Amino acid sequence: MLWTVQSALRPETLAAPAGNDHDEGFRHPHRLKAGPDAVQIHLRRAANRLSFAAMPDPLPSLSPAELARYSRHIMLGEIGVEGQRRLKAAKVLVVGAGGLGSPAALYLAAAGVGTLGIADFDRVEAHNLPRQLLHDSDSVGERKTASAARRLRLTNPFIDVVEHAEGVTPANVIELFGAYDVIVDGTDTFATRYLNNDAAVLARRPLVYGSIFRFEGQVTVFDPAQGGPCYRCLFPTPPPAGSVPNCGEAGVLGALCGVIGSLQAVEAIKLVTGIGDTLRGRLLTYDTLAQSFRTLQIARDPACPVCGPHPAIREIRTENYSFDCSTSEPAPMAITEYPLEIPVTDAKRLLDTAPDRTLLIDVREPHELEICRVEGAEAIPMRQIPAQLGILPKDRHLLIMCHSGGRSMRVTEYLRANGYPAVSNVGGGINAWADQIEPAMRRY
Ligand code: ZN
């Protein structure tokens, strides 16, 4: 059965974004083409269905209690009993029990995905709670996998929840992905995105990708094994260190995570049951402020370093995934007696031992300073730094600090490029300061 709904979208709502400073940056807009001005709803089986090598035959049966629980799914003829049995047979891995992983995992658990893996190395912090709904106030300090598993087992006792508390690492990723049918990527660093992408390509697993930044989100399905593009087809190499902030530094609207993570769950369910058209080859973008969705066609890159015909990446090598834009690996620097980055312990020692030759500059925003600040630090928000050229002292060692070290690294590099050789970034920012120098300091 197939029918088409003509949408009322105007052409401009489908154009590729211009000058978008989204974390993905749309650095290769030529690969993003405007989508058709029609939304096609295909209720077809088989076209997108996973060909599970490991899918048991016959499919697992459903108990009377399961039939009752899933009745509203089963009433949908396109899913039916067979679709629900496919869900029970499926193994889905959610990478990251955070803002995206929370709604994705909750809906996948509730939908009856028989084996649901949760991979996350982190622990719950209070500032996670406005968007990471797997965890509650009692979970703070607990491993995210344990907190998530407890909630998911309450949501659906008929499924197996598997905790991968070590998270996804270059050492375990191929084996881990190989044990699942579908990978849902809810991570938020470039290192993990490239790692997850490359491993999913190599393990021939579909990767349901989601990302969020401030008020915007994106969703797609990377599945080169079925002919679609991968993440590197769009973004062959990571952005320059420090050129884009991560969510922690940029902020994010919590409810946006609910939309994007739920869309990821929908795509995973479609892959498992084989209904509808997945987002393979299409990037769905969501703008909360304009309250608009757009669909952009994304093409495979014949020269892609991982899914192309002559791939440069044929295995997962740890050294290829050590970059981290949130902390900015050191960039090439001019030879100077002042290190580009120093740990907070060195910063503290310099401030104590040479206060007249050292100046700590906090480049965070005023609302952040209200939460916590280092006594004696000069507060100059990042955007006001250019106006301080020529005013900032050149006879003092300037130590630049922000929340976690990303913004301050950009300021450090900017000042060094503009006639201030004695500038160092305080690695880890005030987060690290609170960890190592002032444990009583308020965190965010
Ligand atoms: Zn590719």
Residues whose N, C-alpha, C, O or C-beta is under 5 A from the ligand:
A	BS01	ZN	P229 C230 R232 C233 C304 C307 G308
